[in-house]
Amino acid sequence: MPIAVDIDVMLARRKMTVGELADRVGITPANLAVLKNGRAKAVRFATLAALCEVLDCQPGDLLRWEAAEAEEAGEAEGAADV
């Protein structure tokens, strides 16, 4: 997926555990793991806002677009269509 999730980076900077973040945000540790491992297909703005509030950061500190992965995925999909 061309969107990379950097929750681990912010957790390390804030010296916070996944369990503590999940409790403070109000989501399950399992759902937070899905998000932080890049397996989520979507994230609610309310969840993103809560993450930013608890971690004292901006959405761009948690999410970034990786062009190289997007191009590779497009090439792989194109090859499969032939």
N, C-alpha and C positions, 0 to 999 in steps of 0.2 A: 504494500500500500504506500502511495507517495506521501502520506501524512505520517510523520514520526511523532511519537509521544515521549516527552522527556520528564515524566513524573518522577522517575528514579533520581534524576539530577536534582530536582527541587527537594525531594525527600532527604537526600544526602546533605544538601546545603542547609536545610532546616533541622537536621539531626532528628528526624521523625521516622517512625516505623510505618509500614503499610497499615497495620492494624489501627494505630492511633489516628492516621489520616482518615481511614474508612469511618471510624467512630465519629470523628469531628465533622466529617462531611455528611454523614448520614446514609452511607451506602454500605453494602456488604463487602467484606474483603475479597470475595470471589469476583464481584462486579468490578471492583477497583483493579484487580489483577488482569481481568480481560481488557480493561482500558489501558493500563500501563504497559501491557505486553503488545499493544498494537493490534489486538484481535477484534476490537469493537468496530462496528459498522457505523455507529452514530453516538453522539453524546448530547445530552440535553443541555441547553444553555444554563438552566438552573444548577445542574451538576457542575458545569464548567465554572460558573460564578462561585459556587461554594468551594471548589478546589482552589480557585484564585484567592478567595477570602482567607481560607485557612493557611495557605502557603504564602500569603502576602506577595502575590506575583500577578503578572498580566497573562492573558491567554496565550500570547506569543512565547511566553517562557515555558509553556507546557506542550504546545503544538507547533510543528514546523513542517513545511513542504519540502520534500526531497526530489528535485527534478530528475536526477539520474535514475532513481527507482521508477519514476513515472515513465521515462523513455524506455527502459528495459522491459517493463510490463507491457507497454504498447507494442514493442517489437515481438515479444513472445506471443502475444495475442494475435498479431498479424500473421505470424508464421503458422499458427494453428488453423487460421481461416483458409489457407491456401489449399 
